[in-house]
Amino acid sequence: MSDAAACSNGSDVRKPIVATKLLEASLSDCEDLVLSSAPNETKSRIHFANLLACCPKFYKLTSVDFKDGFSMGDNARYVFRASRDAHKSITRLFDFVHPTAISLWNLRWQVQGYISSVPEADAKMLEARFASGSGIGAGSLKRATVETTWNEQLGSFASFILINTIAIFEDYVSAICEVSSLSNSQKRAVEKQLQFPSASNNGGFSEARSTLGVSNLVAGAVTWDQRTARRIDEANIDSLLICFRYFKELRNSISHNGGRVGQRQLDAQSDYHQAIANGKIGSVQAPDYLPAQTLADEAKPIYRGVIGFSEVILHIIATYDYILSQTPVVENELRAVLVLDKMMWPTSKIGKMRRFNKIFDRNRFPKFVPAPDLVAFRLLRGLCGCAGLRSVHDHTRCCVVG
């Protein structure tokens, strides 16, 4: 059954005006319809979710709950800039992939319907009908929309998401290590260890934590908001990293082994299978995967699985943000933030709190409170306007909030 026929047979498909327009629109019209219905990007994502909620048959045919991606948001608050950047990159990835997949789904529906009405349609006719004005040739349009199955295309989207998500996380741990004061060789070792569970040959996460050391600078001074706090899972970090290792090896098979399963993927798959015996990793649902049976099998990521994997990555990032805030890395991170505020502070309590909250902008950071160690850090590092004053009394009058 064609995509179009399958959708038209759905008795459970509700038919509000906007959903009907979406199904009848061309590919470019589909994008215009969504963007014109909302004045900003956030409302566009919400609008997309509402559109999809109007078409439960779409979920059944794709076997994907696209709403998972739209609930992500990119304004999560972290201590480390690298954490914020990684979260934002993952959100932007899904802001691109989900609408693209939806558009392709509708293009398939339209091309199949057109060909059923005009069986003699050739590549030039299809290009004139569906690609005119885009500046993109459409010589393979029939192969992409008729001869290639939707499940095959979901697999291609899954590979795209997986490869990019792994790259984002690798860049994240690299950026974290660059903030540290470790030697170059130590940075390289820790960067790799942060991508492995503690039981690995290189010592993994526990060895990296030991190398980074301990700092109490922000102990008790930071409260992560609920969106980030619910993803902090220090107790299950090794299980989360076992999940990461499996999907990393799946990515390696796709990118570096001709798309064929290698021994490392099979080994990582065995570890992952044992780690998710109850179907969960801490509070997060274990991502779906298609078990490989033998070497040289085709490596096949599952769309729903890589969406779940991106949530695992967000759990690791949130957990690392929490754990690394207890290491000297946080001192270098905050030094870079505070150096921009080498000014005398207001003398009133309200003025001091306003200045403090301006530095630790709530749109970027978790909630910081002016704990004594954090205030003293500003003075000792020469990061406040009163650093040159003669007495602690002068410093207290300038900086201490209270």
C-alpha positions as CSV (number, residue, x, y, z in Angstrom):
1,M,0.0,0.0,0.0
2,S,1.3,3.4,-0.9
3,D,1.9,6.1,1.8
4,A,-1.0,8.1,0.4
5,A,-3.4,5.2,0.3
6,A,-2.4,4.2,3.8
7,C,-3.1,7.7,5.2
8,S,-6.4,8.1,3.4
9,N,-7.7,4.8,4.8
10,G,-7.2,6.0,8.4
11,S,-10.7,6.3,10.0
12,D,-9.1,7.7,13.1
13,V,-7.5,10.6,11.4
14,R,-9.1,13.8,12.6
15,K,-9.5,16.5,9.9
16,P,-9.0,20.1,11.2
17,I,-8.4,22.6,8.5
18,V,-4.7,23.0,9.1
19,A,-4.0,19.3,8.9
20,T,-6.0,19.0,5.6
21,K,-4.0,21.9,4.2
22,L,-0.7,20.2,5.3
23,L,-1.6,17.0,3.4
24,E,-2.6,19.0,0.3
25,A,0.4,21.3,0.3
26,S,3.5,21.0,-1.8
27,L,6.8,20.5,-0.1
28,S,7.6,24.2,0.0
29,D,4.0,25.1,0.9
30,C,4.3,22.7,3.8
31,E,7.2,24.7,5.3
32,D,5.5,28.0,4.6
33,L,2.3,26.8,6.3
34,V,4.1,26.0,9.5
35,L,6.3,29.0,9.7
36,S,3.5,31.4,8.8
37,S,1.3,30.0,11.5
38,A,3.7,31.0,14.3
39,P,5.7,34.3,14.8
40,N,8.7,32.7,16.3
41,E,10.7,29.5,16.4
42,T,9.4,28.2,19.7
43,K,5.8,28.5,18.6
44,S,6.7,26.9,15.3
45,R,7.9,23.8,17.2
46,I,4.7,23.8,19.2
47,H,2.7,24.2,16.1
48,F,4.4,21.2,14.4
49,A,3.6,19.1,17.5
50,N,0.0,20.1,17.3
51,L,-0.2,19.3,13.6
52,L,1.2,15.8,14.2
53,A,-1.2,15.2,17.1
54,C,-4.0,15.7,14.5
55,C,-2.8,12.8,12.5
56,P,-2.4,9.7,14.6
57,K,-2.1,7.6,11.4
58,F,1.2,9.3,10.7
59,Y,2.6,8.0,14.0
60,K,1.4,4.5,13.1
61,L,3.0,4.6,9.7
62,T,6.3,6.0,10.8
63,S,6.5,4.2,14.2
64,V,8.0,7.4,15.6
65,D,6.7,9.8,18.2
66,F,8.0,13.0,16.8
67,K,6.7,14.9,19.9
68,D,9.7,13.6,21.8
69,G,12.0,15.9,19.9
70,F,9.8,19.0,20.2
71,S,9.8,18.9,24.0
72,M,13.5,19.3,24.2
73,G,14.0,23.0,24.2
74,D,17.4,24.7,24.0
75,N,17.3,27.1,27.0
76,A,18.5,24.6,29.6
77,R,20.8,26.1,32.2
78,Y,24.2,24.7,33.0
79,V,27.3,25.8,34.9
80,F,29.6,25.1,31.9
81,R,29.3,26.8,28.6
82,A,30.3,23.6,26.9
83,S,27.2,21.9,28.4
84,R,24.9,24.7,27.1
85,D,26.4,24.6,23.7
86,A,26.1,20.8,23.4
87,H,22.4,20.9,24.6
88,K,21.7,23.6,22.1
89,S,23.4,21.7,19.2
90,I,21.3,18.6,19.9
91,T,18.1,20.7,20.0
92,R,19.0,22.4,16.7
93,L,19.7,19.0,15.2
94,F,16.2,17.8,15.9
95,D,14.7,21.2,14.9
96,F,16.1,20.4,11.5
97,V,15.6,16.6,11.2
98,H,12.0,16.3,12.4
99,P,10.5,18.9,10.0
100,T,12.7,17.5,7.2
101,A,11.4,14.0,7.8
102,I,7.8,15.3,8.0
103,S,8.3,17.2,4.7
104,L,9.8,14.0,3.0
105,W,6.8,12.0,4.3
106,N,4.4,14.5,2.6
107,L,6.5,14.6,-0.6
108,R,6.3,10.9,-0.9
109,W,2.5,11.1,-0.5
110,Q,2.3,13.8,-3.2
111,V,4.7,12.1,-5.8
112,Q,3.0,8.8,-5.4
113,G,-0.4,10.4,-5.9
114,Y,0.9,12.3,-9.0
115,I,2.4,9.2,-10.6
116,S,-0.8,7.3,-10.0
117,S,-2.7,10.0,-11.9
118,V,0.1,10.5,-14.5
119,P,1.8,7.1,-15.0
120,E,3.8,8.4,-17.9
121,A,5.5,11.0,-15.8
122,D,9.3,11.0,-16.3
123,A,12.1,12.6,-14.3
124,K,11.8,15.9,-16.1
125,M,8.1,16.1,-15.4
126,L,8.6,15.3,-11.8
127,E,11.3,17.9,-11.5
128,A,9.1,20.6,-13.1
129,R,6.2,19.7,-10.8
130,F,8.0,19.4,-7.5
131,A,11.5,21.0,-7.7
132,S,11.0,24.0,-9.9
133,G,12.5,27.1,-8.3
134,S,14.4,25.2,-5.7
135,G,17.7,25.2,-7.6
136,I,18.0,21.5,-6.9
137,G,17.9,18.8,-9.6
138,A,15.4,16.1,-8.9
139,G,16.6,13.3,-11.2
140,S,16.3,10.7,-8.5
141,L,12.9,11.9,-7.1
142,K,11.0,8.8,-8.2
143,R,13.6,6.5,-6.7
144,A,13.6,8.5,-3.4
145,T,9.8,8.7,-3.1
146,V,8.5,5.6,-4.8
147,E,11.2,2.9,-5.1
148,T,12.7,3.6,-1.6
149,T,10.6,2.5,1.3
150,W,9.8,4.9,4.2
151,N,11.6,2.5,6.6
152,E,14.7,2.7,4.6
153,Q,14.6,6.5,4.7
154,L,14.0,6.5,8.4
155,G,17.1,4.5,8.7
156,S,19.0,7.1,6.8
157,F,17.6,9.8,9.1
158,A,18.7,7.7,12.0
159,S,22.2,7.4,10.8
160,F,22.3,11.2,10.3
161,I,21.1,11.9,13.8
162,L,23.5,9.3,15.3
163,I,26.6,10.5,13.5
164,N,25.9,14.1,14.5
165,T,24.9,13.4,18.1
166,I,28.2,11.4,18.6
167,A,30.2,14.3,17.1
168,I,28.4,16.8,19.4
169,F,29.3,14.8,22.5
170,E,32.9,14.3,21.5
171,D,33.2,18.0,21.0
172,Y,31.6,18.5,24.4
173,V,34.1,16.5,26.3
174,S,37.0,18.0,24.3
175,A,35.7,21.5,25.2
176,I,35.4,20.6,28.9
177,C,39.0,19.3,29.0
178,E,40.3,22.5,27.3
179,V,38.9,24.5,30.2
180,S,41.0,22.4,32.7
181,S,44.5,23.2,33.8
182,L,45.8,19.7,33.0
183,S,48.8,19.1,30.8
184,N,48.1,18.3,27.1
185,S,48.7,14.6,27.6
186,Q,46.4,14.5,30.6
187,K,43.7,16.4,28.7
188,R,43.9,13.8,25.9
189,A,43.6,10.9,28.4
190,V,40.7,12.5,30.3
191,E,38.9,13.4,27.1
192,K,38.9,9.7,26.2
193,Q,38.1,8.4,29.7
194,L,35.0,10.6,29.9
195,Q,33.6,8.5,27.0
196,F,34.1,5.2,28.8
197,P,32.5,3.5,31.9
198,S,34.7,3.0,34.9
199,A,35.3,-0.7,34.3
200,S,37.1,0.0,31.0
201,N,40.7,-0.7,30.5
202,N,41.6,3.0,30.5
203,G,39.8,3.5,33.9
204,G,37.0,5.4,32.2
205,F,34.9,7.9,34.1
206,S,36.3,7.2,37.6
207,E,39.9,7.6,36.5
208,A,39.0,10.9,34.8
209,R,37.3,12.2,37.9
210,S,40.4,11.2,40.0
211,T,42.7,13.1,37.6
212,L,40.6,16.2,37.6
213,G,40.6,16.5,41.4
214,V,38.2,18.1,43.9
215,S,37.0,21.7,44.4
216,N,34.4,23.0,46.9
217,L,34.2,26.4,45.3
218,V,30.5,26.2,44.4
219,A,29.5,23.5,46.9
220,G,26.0,24.4,48.1
221,A,25.9,27.5,45.9
222,V,24.3,26.0,42.8
223,T,20.7,24.7,42.3
224,W,19.9,23.3,38.9
225,D,16.4,23.9,37.6
226,Q,14.0,21.0,37.3
227,R,14.6,20.4,33.6
228,T,18.3,19.8,34.1
229,A,18.1,18.3,37.6
230,R,15.8,15.5,36.4
231,R,18.6,14.4,34.1
232,I,21.4,14.4,36.7
233,D,22.0,10.7,37.5
234,E,25.4,10.2,39.1
235,A,24.5,6.8,40.4
236,N,23.9,5.5,36.9
237,I,26.6,7.3,35.0
238,D,28.5,4.1,34.2
239,S,25.3,2.5,32.7
240,L,24.7,5.6,30.7
241,L,28.2,5.4,29.4
242,I,27.8,1.7,28.5
243,C,24.8,2.9,26.4
244,F,27.0,5.5,24.8
245,R,29.7,3.0,24.0
246,Y,27.2,0.8,22.1
247,F,25.9,3.6,20.0
248,K,29.4,5.0,19.4
249,E,30.4,1.6,18.1
250,L,27.3,1.5,15.9
251,R,28.3,4.8,14.5
252,N,31.8,3.6,13.9
253,S,30.5,0.6,12.0
254,I,28.4,2.9,9.8
255,S,31.2,5.5,9.2
256,H,34.4,3.5,9.3
257,N,33.5,-0.1,8.4
258,G,31.5,0.2,5.2
259,G,28.2,0.1,7.2
260,R,29.0,-3.4,8.4
261,V,29.0,-4.7,12.0
262,G,32.4,-5.1,13.6
263,Q,33.6,-7.1,16.6
264,R,33.7,-4.0,18.8
265,Q,30.0,-3.3,18.1
266,L,29.1,-6.9,19.0
267,D,31.1,-6.6,22.3
268,A,29.5,-3.2,23.1
269,Q,26.1,-4.7,22.2
270,S,26.6,-7.5,24.7
271,D,27.5,-5.0,27.5
272,Y,24.5,-2.8,26.6
273,H,22.1,-5.8,26.6
274,Q,23.2,-6.7,30.2
275,A,23.0,-3.1,31.4
276,I,19.4,-2.6,30.3
277,A,17.9,-5.8,31.6
278,N,15.0,-4.0,33.1
279,G,14.5,-1.7,30.1
280,K,15.7,1.4,31.8
281,I,18.9,3.2,32.6
282,G,18.2,5.0,35.9
283,S,15.3,7.3,35.1
284,V,15.6,7.2,31.3
285,Q,14.1,4.6,29.0
286,A,16.7,2.4,27.4
287,P,17.0,3.4,23.7
288,D,15.7,0.8,21.2
289,Y,18.2,-1.0,19.1
290,L,18.3,-3.8,16.5
291,P,20.6,-6.5,17.7
292,A,23.3,-7.6,15.2
293,Q,23.7,-11.4,14.9
294,T,27.0,-11.8,13.2
295,L,30.0,-9.9,11.9
296,A,29.5,-8.2,8.6
297,D,25.7,-7.8,9.2
298,E,24.5,-4.4,8.0
299,A,24.6,-1.9,10.8
300,K,21.1,-0.6,11.2
301,P,20.2,2.2,13.6
302,I,16.6,2.7,14.5
303,Y,15.0,6.1,14.3
304,R,13.2,5.8,17.6
305,G,16.4,4.4,19.1
306,V,18.6,7.3,18.2
307,I,16.0,9.8,19.6
308,G,16.2,7.9,22.8
309,F,20.0,7.9,22.6
310,S,20.0,11.7,22.3
311,E,18.1,11.8,25.6
312,V,20.8,9.6,27.2
313,I,23.4,12.0,26.0
314,L,21.5,14.9,27.6
315,H,21.5,12.8,30.9
316,I,25.3,12.4,30.6
317,I,25.8,16.1,29.9
318,A,23.6,17.1,32.9
319,T,25.4,14.6,35.1
320,Y,28.8,15.8,34.0
321,D,27.8,19.4,34.5
322,Y,27.0,18.5,38.2
323,I,30.0,16.3,38.8
324,L,32.6,18.7,37.1
325,S,31.3,21.6,39.2
326,Q,32.9,19.7,42.1
327,T,36.4,19.8,40.4
328,P,38.9,22.6,39.8
329,V,37.6,22.8,36.2
330,V,34.8,25.0,37.5
331,E,37.3,27.5,38.9
332,N,38.6,28.1,35.4
333,E,35.1,28.3,34.0
334,L,34.0,30.9,36.5
335,R,37.2,32.9,36.2
336,A,36.3,33.4,32.5
337,V,32.8,34.5,33.5
338,L,33.8,36.8,36.4
339,V,36.7,38.6,34.7
340,L,34.2,40.7,32.7
341,D,32.9,42.3,36.0
342,K,36.0,44.0,37.4
343,M,33.9,46.9,38.8
344,M,33.1,48.3,42.2
345,W,29.9,46.8,43.4
346,P,26.9,48.8,44.7
347,T,26.8,49.3,48.4
348,S,23.1,48.3,49.0
349,K,22.1,44.7,49.5
350,I,19.6,44.9,46.7
351,G,22.2,46.4,44.4
352,K,24.7,43.7,45.2
353,M,22.1,41.0,44.5
354,R,21.2,42.6,41.2
355,R,24.9,42.7,40.2
356,F,25.4,39.0,41.3
357,N,22.3,37.9,39.3
358,K,23.5,39.8,36.3
359,I,26.8,38.0,36.3
360,F,25.1,34.6,36.8
361,D,22.4,35.2,34.2
362,R,19.4,33.0,34.9
363,N,19.0,32.5,31.1
364,R,22.3,30.7,31.0
365,F,23.2,29.5,34.5
366,P,21.5,27.5,37.2
367,K,20.6,29.4,40.3
368,F,23.8,30.7,42.0
369,V,23.8,32.1,45.6
370,P,26.7,34.3,46.9
371,A,28.2,31.6,49.1
372,P,31.3,32.8,51.1
373,D,33.8,30.6,49.1
374,L,32.4,32.0,45.8
375,V,32.7,35.6,47.1
376,A,36.2,35.0,48.4
377,F,37.2,33.5,45.0
378,R,36.4,36.8,43.3
379,L,38.7,38.7,45.7
380,L,41.6,36.3,45.8
381,R,41.6,36.0,42.0
382,G,41.5,39.8,41.5
383,L,38.2,39.5,39.8
384,C,36.3,42.4,41.5
385,G,36.8,46.1,41.6
386,C,37.7,46.1,45.2
387,A,40.6,43.7,44.9
388,G,43.0,46.5,45.4
389,L,41.4,47.9,48.5
390,R,43.4,47.7,51.7
391,S,41.2,45.8,54.1
392,V,38.8,42.9,54.2
393,H,36.3,45.4,55.6
394,D,36.5,47.3,52.4
395,H,36.0,44.2,50.4
396,T,33.0,43.1,52.5
397,R,31.4,46.5,52.1
398,C,31.9,46.3,48.3
399,C,31.2,42.7,47.4
400,V,29.6,40.6,50.2
401,V,25.9,40.3,49.7
402,G,24.2,40.5,53.1
